[in-house]
Amino acid sequence: MSARHPLPAAQHPIVARFLTDGVAVNEATGRFGSPLHVVFPQVMAENAAALTAVLRRHGVPHDVFYAHKVNASTALLAEAYAAGLGADVASSAELDRALAAGFAPDRIEATGPKSPAFIERIAALGVTANADDLWELDRLAAAAPVGSSVPVLLRLSGFASSVVPQSRFGIDLADADAALEIVRRAPGLDLRGVAFHLDTADPAARVDALTESMAVVAAAHRAGLRPSVIDIGGGLRQRFVDDPEPFQRYAQALAVAGPEDLVWPGHDLVAPTAHKYGNHRPATDVLEGFLTAEIERRPVAEVLRECMLTLWIEPGKALVDHGGLTLATVLYRKNAAGRDLAVLDLTRNQVTPADQEVLLDPVLVDGRGDPPDDGVFLAGRLCLESDLISRRKVFLDSELASGDVLAFVNTAAYQMDLSASAAAGHPPPPKVAAVLDGDRFIVTDDASDDRHRS
Ligand SMILES: *Cc1c(COP(=O)(O)O)cnc(C)c1O
């Protein structure tokens, strides 16, 4: 037996309310089954309002594009549209969904590596192409209809600053002049600006990338082009916990005692994931930190205003932070490998981001009684040793039994469908949207059109 090391997840008030509303949870699993993904569009609306409020407060001309790849939900995409955001799509299928949700082509931006067919569609519709490579630019130039002005951003990488993380995406700065030349010679392309995307909370990294990107904007102007947009991508953080303390204590316990008792045999927990889940600062702080950071003693916001640049951001996880949870049912408990194990009707890849360990305790819905002395490991339903939902021993508020429902909190960002499979014929969990209407939740199929919205 180990000392208790609970890692409680922060809960948005709407989510907390849903989880204590036994009727809502029962109705959802009763109608749609278990396991089940639940999204909360109202939380996303709040996140969008909070981020745009920061941009507005700093007087920076801006636009916000929702990075759709974070969650395939139709309800969340519809909420992004209702909130007046643009859509950042990463495939032809995502483009279809954005158009179906009502986004006009000039409110859509396409990022990531693109196939020739995707490029043809982008050019024909006049969707903004965030170009990943010179090859894409050449293709776009060829595909742009005569007399059109297909908006283009150059996604840049290969920054000289050592604090900017290396990336496999984007056009290396060494090729920026060649990229500008392709756009300059293409009658159908219109250089709207330059872009980058860094997955970091470090303001210094974004400021350095911004400074180097602005040099490309200046070069473009010298070449007779008129870019006016700097797109700094996403990478704003999620706020996983209210209090970082338990996390620090857990990391210490791991470092001192080793994973022995806290982690399933044969597995290790790595520090970067720990760092991510230990975060208690909201995305608005990261954005604020960037806008108030200084370039030659002047705040970024002021520099952007003076250079008459429009700031684009493409948040994914920050927009859906706390905007979803995943419900699963305990099939049975057993003793295995000398440890206490609960087997769930869920599969690891249906609730983990790119197979990373989720370092937060799930919540036992309608749990009663005292916290058990020891923790429990959580297993999935696949016939694979690796299908452990939690390789880390989790510590719950009350004892688990067959038939209990566990809620994995804050799973909307990348945890629902980015790496989900239908292995062994278990389909990915269905998805529903829960909207708080007065004092009760209205739960509908995620794809349904007749959703009530506040
Ligand atoms: C994935 C992605 C985003 C969203 O990133 P988050 O970290 O979820 O905010 C934004 N822009 C690009 C180009 C991306 O690939």
The ligand as an SDF file (V2000), in Angstrom:
LIG
                    3D

 15 15  0  0  0  0  0  0  0  0999 V2000
   -2.8960   21.9930  -33.6860 C   0  0  0  0  0  0  0  0  0  0  0  0
   -2.7040   23.3650  -34.1910 C   0  0  0  0  0  0  0  0  0  0  0  0
   -3.2600   24.4580  -33.5230 C   0  0  0  0  0  0  0  0  0  0  0  0
   -3.9710   24.3230  -32.2060 C   0  0  0  0  0  0  0  0  0  0  0  0
   -3.0600   24.0870  -31.2080 O   0  0  0  0  0  0  0  0  0  0  0  0
   -3.4680   24.1040  -29.6640 P   0  0  0  0  0  0  0  0  0  0  0  0
   -2.1980   23.7990  -28.9900 O   0  0  0  0  0  0  0  0  0  0  0  0
   -4.5080   23.0840  -29.4720 O   0  0  0  0  0  0  0  0  0  0  0  0
   -3.9570   25.4830  -29.3650 O   0  0  0  0  0  0  0  0  0  0  0  0
   -3.1100   25.7130  -34.0750 C   0  0  0  0  0  0  0  0  0  0  0  0
   -2.4500   25.8910  -35.2370 N   0  0  0  0  0  0  0  0  0  0  0  0
   -1.8930   24.8700  -35.9020 C   0  0  0  0  0  0  0  0  0  0  0  0
   -1.1950   25.1240  -37.1730 C   0  0  0  0  0  0  0  0  0  0  0  0
   -1.9990   23.5740  -35.4030 C   0  0  0  0  0  0  0  0  0  0  0  0
   -1.4350   22.5650  -36.0630 O   0  0  0  0  0  0  0  0  0  0  0  0
  1  2  1  0
  2  3  1  0
  2 14  2  0
  3  4  1  0
  3 10  2  0
  4  5  1  0
  5  6  1  0
  6  7  2  0
  6  8  1  0
  6  9  1  0
 10 11  1  0
 11 12  2  0
 12 13  1  0
 12 14  1  0
 14 15  1  0
M  END
$$$$
